[in-house]
Amino acid sequence: MSQRALDRATNELKSVSDTPRLDAELLLAAAFGIGRDRLLLDPPQGKAPPAFEEMVKRRVNGEPIAYITGQRAFWTIDLEVGPGVLIPRPDSETLIEAAVEHFGTERAPARVLDLGTGPGTLLLAALDQWPDATGIGVDVSETALDYARRNAKRIGIDGRAQWRTGDWADGVEGRFDLILCNPPYVADDDSELDEDVRKFEPAEALFAGADGLDQYRRLIPQLPPLLADGGLCAIEIGHRQGRDVAKLLQAEGQITELRHDLGGRPRAVLFRGNV
């Protein structure tokens, strides 16, 4: 591969990224149509593909790597993503980790509900984790659901997933062993939000009013009747919202538990079905 092109791209990306070398490697690998591991272990010979230069320009403009490469790894799966859909974050794996711990090795959820599914992130990760499970993914965005359908088909589990356009759990019937939710939770004037996220990712998947709690207030009353006995509901939160979201659940009569992400920040509020 062209070491010179990689070095040049790394220098260009220093102004917009905390990980310029990693970004450059991911973009070069995508331009070659291979994984980063192969790029480093068995580098292709010859010049960098013409597409690489354009990819670097897009990244210099602040566009997320996942949009440029068209994919993002999450849990045990790779997801197709692009403009108009929220990019999966490692922080959201906290919800799947909590579910794996809850069900252990002796049990598995039979039915899974993912509210605000985006490109199918949490539902597809759960269905890949538990091969006998089926599930429903709900999102208000048809663009997001188009990605979810393609991801399910590409991963090979489209026969176990249903996709619905909807407003949270409105119209959802039955009970579920595992409920996963990643609602918008960014306050409208949050100064900590990266400008790249604000500029490129869909606002409807990010912002939730002055305090970031608007969607929790709508969503939480719908959840307890949908959770099966012995089941788990895991709701993603912003790292300052644990107490407020817990209060909303406690007002519904739920006993809550707080889970932290790998960075040690509060990331999910859990409640469990009757045992």
N, C-alpha and C positions, 0 to 999 in steps of 0.2 A: 504494500500500500504506500501511498505518498506520505512519508513522514513530514515532509515540508508543508503539505497542505494541512495536516493535522496540527502542526505547531502554529501555523498562521491562524487557523481557526481558533485555537486555544487563546491566543493573544487577543483576537477580536472580541471574544466572548467574556473577557475579564471585566469589561465595563458593565455587563448586565447579569452576570451569574457568579454565585459563590463557588460553583463547581465547573469552571470553564473547560477543564480537560475532559471530565466525564461527559459534559454536554457535547463536546466536539467528537468524542468517540462514539456516542450514541447516534449522532447525526451521520457520521461517516459510515457506520455499520448499516444504518437504514438506507443510505444512498447506494451501498453495495448490495442491499437486499439480504443481509445476513445478521446474525446476532452479535452483540458486543463481545461475547466470549470468543467466538471464532475470529473476530477482527483482531483480538489480542494474541490468541494462541496460534492461529493459522492465517496470518494476514494475506489478503489477496494481493497479487502483484499488479503493477501498473499504476497509472494516474488515478486520482480520485474521480469518480463519475461526475459529469457536468451538474447533476442535480445537487451535489454537495454544497456548492457555492451559494445557490439560492436558499438552501436550508439554513445555512449559517446566517444569511441576511435576515431571514425571518426570525431567527432566534435573537439576533442583535436588536431587532425591533420589539423584542419582549414577548413574542409568541411562545406559549408553553411547548416544551419538547414533545409532549404527548400529542399535541395537535399536529406538529410537523411530521413526526414519525407515524402517526395514526394508530398508535397502540400504547397500552399501559399494563404492566404486570400488577396483579392483585391476588393475594393469597396464593392459590395453586394454579391460577388461570391467567391467560393473557386476553385483554379486552381491546376491541376496536373502539377508538374514541375520536372525536373531532369537534369542530366548532358547533356550539349549540348544546353541548352535553357537559355535565360536570366531570372533571377528571378525578378518577379514584385516587384516594390518598392512603398511604400505609396506616395512618391513624385509624381509619375505618376498620382495619383488620381487628381492632380491639373487640368489636362486636362479635366477629366470628370466633375469636379466641374464647370469649365468654361463653358462647354457645357450645363449643367443643368441651369446655370444662364442665358445663352444666349437664350435658347428656352423657359424658364419659364414654367408656368403651362398651358398656352393656346395653345402652339405649341409643336410639336415633330418632330424630323428628320425622314424622310421616308427612306432615303438611307444613309448608313454610310460606309466610306472607312478607313481602318486602314493599314497604310504602315509601314512595319517592325513589324508585329503583334506578333512575338514570339509565346508563347503558347496561343495566342488569347486574350491577356490581355485586351487591350483597346476596341476591337470590342465586345467581349462578355460582358464586363461591360456595354457598351452602349446599346446593344441589351436587356440586362436584365433590364436596366433603362427604355427603351421605347419598350414595348411589341409588337407594330405593325411595328417596323422598321426591315429592312433587311440590310445586309451588306456584304462587301468583305474584307477579310484579305489577305494581300500579304506579303510574306517573301522569302528571298533567300535560307533559310535553310529548307530542307525537314524534318529534325529532329524536328525543331520548329513547322512546320505545322502538323506533326503527333500528337504532344501534343495538338495543337489547335483543331484538329478534335475530339480528345477524350474528351477534355474539353467541346466542344459544345454539344456533345452527352450526356455526363454525366449531364450537366446542363439542358438539355432538349430543346435547341434552335438550334440544328443542321440544322433544316429545314429552318432557316432564315439566315444562314451564308454560304458563299462560300469561299473557300480557294484556293489561287493561288501561285505557285512558280513564282517569278518574281523579276526584278530589279527595285525597287521602282514602279513608275506608268507606266512604259513601257507597252503598250498594254491595259491599262485600259481605258475604254470608258464610256461616259455618264457623268452626273454631280451628285454631292453628296451634301446632306444638311449638313453633318458633316464629316470632314476629320481629322483624328487623326494620328499623326506621333511621334514615339519615335526612332529616328535614333541613330546610334553610335555617341558619341560626346566627347569621352575621348582622349586627346592628347597622342600620343605614349609614351612620356616620363613623363607623369603626375605622380609626386611623391606623390600626395595626395591619389591616388587610393589604397584602402585596398589591402594588399597582398593576402588575401583570395579570393577576387574578381578576381584579376589578375591570380591567380593560377587555379581557378576552373571554372569560367564562360567563355563562348565562346568569344574569342578575336574578332571575326567578328561582334559581337553585341556590342562591347565596343569601339574599337579604330577607330579613323578617322583622321589619319595623324598628322603632326607636330603641328598643331594648333587646332585639333579637329573639324575642319569645313569642311573637304573634302566632307562628305556625304550631308551636307546642300547645298553646291554649286551645286551638281548634282540634288538634290531633289527639291529644291525650285522653279526653273523655270517650273516644271511640275504641280505645284499645282493650280495656279489661274484659268486655264481653266477648272479644274475639280470641282470647287466650285459653287454650285447653288446660285442663287439670294437669299439673306436673310440667307445664310448658315454661318457656322463657320469652320475655320481651326485652329487647336491647335497643336503646334509643341513643343515637349519637348526640353529643352536646359540644358547645364551645367550652373552652377550659375554665371559664368563669361562671358557667351556668348550672353547675351541679346542684347547688342548693335550691335555686329557683325552680328547676325542672322537677326535682324531688318533691318540693312542696305541691306542685300541680298534681303529681301522682298520688301523694298522700291525701290530698283533698278528695281523690277518687277511692280512698280506702286501701291504697296499695302500700306495702312495705318495700322500700327501695334499697338498692345497693349501688355504690359508685365504683366504677372501674377506671383505671388509668392506662394511658397509652405507653409506648416504649420510652417516650421522653419524660415519663413521670407526671404528666398532666392529666387532670380529670377529662375523660373522653366519652364515657357512656354511663347512662343510668339504667339499671336493670330492675325488673320486678318479675315475680314468678307466679305461675298458676297454682291453684289449690292442690295440695298433695293428698 
